[in-house]
Amino acid sequence: MLEEREMMELEICVESLESAVAAEQGGAQRIELCSALREGGITPSAGLMRAVRARVSLGVHVMIRPRGGDFLYSDEEFAVMRDDISLASHFGVDGVVLGLLTAEGDVDVERTRELVELARPLEVTFHRAIDMTRDLKTAVNDVVKTGANRILTSGGAASAAHGLEQIAGMVDAAGDRLRIMVGGGVRPSNVQQIARATRATAFHTALRTVVPSPVTHRNSTVFLGQAGVDEYIRHVVLAESVAHMRNAMEELVVSGPVGDR
C-alpha cells in the first residue's frame, strides 16, 4: 500500500547534460545516465559522468554496458564493465545499472554478483536484460541472489502496457527483497493504469522530445550512423515533460493506494 509521497519513484533516462538538468528541474528523483539510446543505452563517457555529477544533485545511476546487442559478455568485456564501475564510483555517482545473461537465457548470477559486490556501496539496478530471459519469475529470484537493489522491466513485453500481468507477477515474486521499477513506454497518460494494475511504485521513462538542429548547412546524403536516420535532430528531455509525469504520479498518491486493484 502506498502511504507516503516519497515512496513513488521517478527515474528519467538521459544521455546529455542538458537532459539531466531538465530531469532535475522537472522533479525526478533519479536519472539513468547513458549514451547511444538508439542502441538501448551503453556506458557514458568519463567526461559526461563528471559533468552531470557536478551539475545535478538528484540521484545519478550510470549504465554499465560495454556495447549494444545481447547481454552475453566475453571475459574482456566483463573486465571493461569492472573498470567502468570503478570509474563511475570515482566520480561520485549513486548507483550503476547493468545486466548479464547466459547463452541459455538465464541471469548470470555469479558474474552479476561479482559486479554488485564491486559496486558497493553504490545501488545496483538490473536492467531490461531481464526481459530477454526465458522465465521472468525465476529471473527475479536469481537477481535477488546477486544482491541487486532493483529490477527495471516491461514484463518481458514490447511495452509495460502490454506486460501488466507479468509485471504484477514479478512484483509478487520480489516481495520486499528488491524493488520492481517499470519501464518501456511509460507516459503520463498511462502511468496510473500501470501502477494500479501492477502495484509497482517506481517508474522509468525517457520522455524524449525531438529538437531540430540550428545548423543551416546540411549534407543529407551522408549518414554517420544508421542509414536513413536524420543527422540533424536531437532527442532531449524537457523539464515540463518530467513535471507532467511527476504530476500524474502525485495524482495517483492523492487518489488512493496503489494496492487497490
N, C-alpha and C positions, 0 to 999 in steps of 0.2 A: 504494500500500500504506500502511495506517495504522500508523505506527510509534510515535507519541507521543500521550499523552492530550490534549495541548494542540491537536492537530490536529482534534479533534472540537468543532465549534462549536454552541452552542445559543443561539438568539435567540428572545425572547419578545415577542409583540406586546401592547402595553399602551396604555390610554387614560386612566389615572389615576395619581396619585402613589402611592396605596395599592398598586396592581398593580406599579408599578415597583420599590417596596421589596421586595415579595414575590418578584419575579423574581430580585433580587439575593440575597435570603436563601436561595432555593432552589437557587442555583448556576448561573444563566445567565451567559453571558459578555457578553451584549449584549441591549438591548431596542430594538424599533422603537416609537417613541412617536408616537401619532396620536390623532385624535379621530374620533367618528362611525363606529365599526366596523360599525354596521348598514349603512353605505353603502360598506364596504370600506376605510374609513380616509381621512381628509383631514388637512390640516396642523393641528397642535395650536396652542393659544393661546400667546402670549408668556409669560403667567404660568405655564402648565403647564411649558413648556420650562425656564424659570428655576428653578422649584421642584424639578423632577426632577433637573436637573443639580446643584443644591445638595445634594440628599439622597442620591444614589447615586453610587458610584464605578465601576460597570461601564460598558461602552460604551453610549452613548446615540446612536441614529440616528433622525433625525426625518423623518417623512413630509412630502414636499413635493408636495401635491396640492390645488389650489385649490377643487375641487368633486368631487362624485360623478359617476357616469356614465362616458362614454367618455374616451379619452386623447388626443383631438384638441383642442388648445387654441388659443384666439384669441390675438392679439398682446397684448391686455390681460391675459389670464390668464397668459401667459408672463411678462409683467412682474411680476405678483404672485408667481410662482414665484421669480423672481430676487430679489425683495425678501425673501421668506421664507427663502431660502438665506442671505442676508446676516444676517438676524436670528438664525437658528439658529447660525450661526458666532459671532456676538457673544456668545451665551450659553454658548459653550464645549462644544458637543456634539462627538461624534466622527465623525459621518457623517450623510448625508442619503439618503433613499430616494425615487426618482422614476421616471417612465416616460412617454415621449411617443411617440405613433404618428402615422402619416399616415392620411389617409382611405382609402387602399388597403390598410391593414393591415400596413404595414412599420414598422420602427423609424425614428423621425425622427432620423436620425444627426446632422444639422447642429445642430439646436437642443438635442439631448441633450448633444452635445459642448460646446456653449457653457455649459450649466449645470454640467457636470462641471468644466470649467476654472474657472468662477466659484467652485465649492465648494472647490477645492484650498486647503489640504492635507487637507481632510476626505475620508473614504472615501465612495464612492458606490455604492449598490445600485440596479440597475434592477429594479423590482418586477414583480408579476404582470401588468402590461400586456403582457408578452411572451407570456403565454398566449393573448392575443387576436390575435396576429399570424398571417399566412397560412402562414408556413413557419418552424418553430422553429429549424432549423439555420442558415438564412440570418439569422434574427434574432440568434442568438448571435454570429455573425461581425460583424453590424452593431453590436452592443453593445460588442464588443471595440474597434471603431473609435472609439467615443466616449471610451474611456479609463476606463470604469467598472470597479469592483473586483470586483463580484459580480452574479449574477442570482438573483432569487427566482422559483421556478417550481413548478408542479404538472405540468409536462409537457403543458400545453395541455388537461388533463383536469379533470373536476369535482373530483377529489381526487388527491393524489400516488399513492395506492394504485392508481388507475386509469390513471396515466400513467407507469408504471415504465419501459417500453421507450423512450418518448420522452425521459424524463429521462436515462436511460443514454446515449442518443444525444447529448444536449446536453452531458453530461459529457465525452464523447469529442470533440465539436466544440470545446469550450472549452479542453481540454488544460490547460496551465499558464498560459494567458493571463488567465484570471479564474476565480473560484470559482462553482460552481453550488450554491445553497442551496435545499433542498427545503421547500416549504410547501404547505398545503392538506390538512387532516385528518390531520396527523402527530400520533401519540399514542404513549405508552409501549408500547402493545400492538402497534404496527406499525413502529416506527422501525427496529428491527433488520432486519426483512424489506426495508424500503425501502432501507436502507443497503447491504445485500448485493446487491440486485437492480440498483442504480444506481451503486454505488461512490461515492456522494456522502458527504461528511463534515461537512456543515453543514446544520442543520435549523432551521426557523422554525415556531412554533406559538403559538396564543393560550391554550390550556388554561383557558378561562374557566369559572367556576362561578357559577351563579345564586344571588344573595343577596337575600332578601326585604327590603323596606323596613320600618323600625321605625315608620313613620307609621301612626297609628291612624285618623285622619280621612281618608277616601278618597272621591273623586268618580270613579266607574267609568264615567261617561257621557262624559267629556272625554278626548280623545286629543291630546296636544300634538305628536306626530309622526305616524307611520303609524297609521291606524285599526286597532284590534284588538290593538295591541301593548301589553302590560301596562306601565303607567307606574310601577308600584310594585315593580319588581325591578331589580337591577343585576347586571351581569356583571363579576366580578373575578377576578384571578389569585391563587391561593393558593400559599404557599411550598412546601407539601407536594406539590402537583401538579407544580411545577417540579422538585423534588428527585426525584420518581418518574421523570420524563423523563430527568433527568441520570443517575440510576442505570441506567436501561435503556441509555443510551448508553455508560456506563462498562463495563457487562457486555459490550457488543459489542467494546470495546477489548480486554478480557481474553480473550474467546473466540477472537479471531483477526483477521487483516487483512480489511478491507472488500474488498480486491481479490480475495479468493477468491470465485469465482462458480460 
